[in-house]
């Protein structure tokens, strides 16, 4: 599992507000794809998936204030698309 952490958007930022999840638990995500929107004191920013895999768990609901560098989600990396298996692709 790979932890996605609350980024520091500016030097004075201690917490960020998780505005919305763009992907839901169980979704396949690609590296660099936006998965959430966060807000600092001065800016709004999209958090991108740091690796391809499945969004295994969101650790905070939208609207939460989260400390900088705290994990906000877990991505299961190195897995194949579960839908391919269901369609008989291997």
Phi, psi and omega in degrees: 000142178244126180276134171262125187250154175295121181280161172267112184275336173209164188298331182271359185285126175253328178223160174231153178261125177281103186285310179200152172270129178269341177232157181247164179306135180094346179289143171283132179236150177252147178307131180089352179282132177298132179240342181204160175242129178237158181232132172258196180293327188239352187210159172247142190215142173270134174268130180261152175295129180283348180201162176278146179161211180245136175288097187286319186204132168264130188264348180219138177284159174304142182096351182282144168270124185236132177299145177304139177075001175280140177298137176246343180201162175237132177247129175273112184261161175075023178247157177271165180295119181298331179292328177298319179297319181294333180269002178087013177270142176231000000 
